[in-house]
């Protein structure tokens, strides 16, 4: 399944409008009739153009990163053959303006020519990414596009290579911020991270990569793409329930598609009846017991998140927190001294 772009104005407008200094962008495409200035994607609708990937003449694919004033960055690679599926992946660290991007074609690093290096402040607009065109509709791609995915992370060479065989939903799912599968059958087009989906203008349905090619076995069924986290062994707290002591929780044991990221929220039972409420700013895996905790039980809620969803699990709760401390010299803790008198009888 894919979309065919051929008529003036054909495009799919995604819901992704943000920028990130660490970004990877991937798509599958089939060039039919390459020509100068055609866009595979463009972050430009009504504002100042920020970046695009498209053809320069018929033999070169260019990535351009625009600046507010000065010199735009332009990096070129040789275009693939027409009449066949190909993949393009751009990986770039923009923490430094003139960092060289890494560009992959069909899963391998492509030889690139730095036409110009960016000089000036990079453009950061709030326009969405537009597929197969730009917002004005005057740079229509001629060919097919089957997938478009964006991560706010720098994919590794192995991760990019794996995209030749699997859905983007299975690669670094916790950093994935945009996925438009371009199934060609629905309008609006499904956009996994934007309510309402991606806006479709023109285009037609066409077949995707053929069964048996190295780009055919990736998963098209969203429900099979990522398994949500499930807690199988509850998190466990270690440490003493004493004022001034530190409690620590582990994550417990979880199943689900890797990688699972964990967050923490410590809670206090103020009423003593098992009704726990969040402790403000207590969101790390350890917690220092304070005076407000005395006489209360404490627990931690661990939340696991991956590309398939989110789930939470409660740790065991402590006993009631005591004012006794490990140090009898602590002046804030009352100390009682017992004196015993012995009587000798002669």
Secondary structure by P-SEA (a helix, b strand, c coil): cbbbbccccbbbbcccccccccbbbbbbbbbccccccccccccccccccccbbbbccccbbbbbbbccccbbbbbbbbbccccbbbbbbbbbbccccccbbbbbccccccccccccccccccccccccccccccccccccccbbbcbbbbbcccccaaaaaacccccccccccccccccccccccccccccccccccbbbcbbbbbbcccccccccccccccccccccccccccccccccccccbbbbbccccccccccbbbbbbbbbcccccccccccccccccbbbbccccccbbbbbbbbbbcccbbbbbbccccccccccccccccccbbbbbbbbbbbbcc
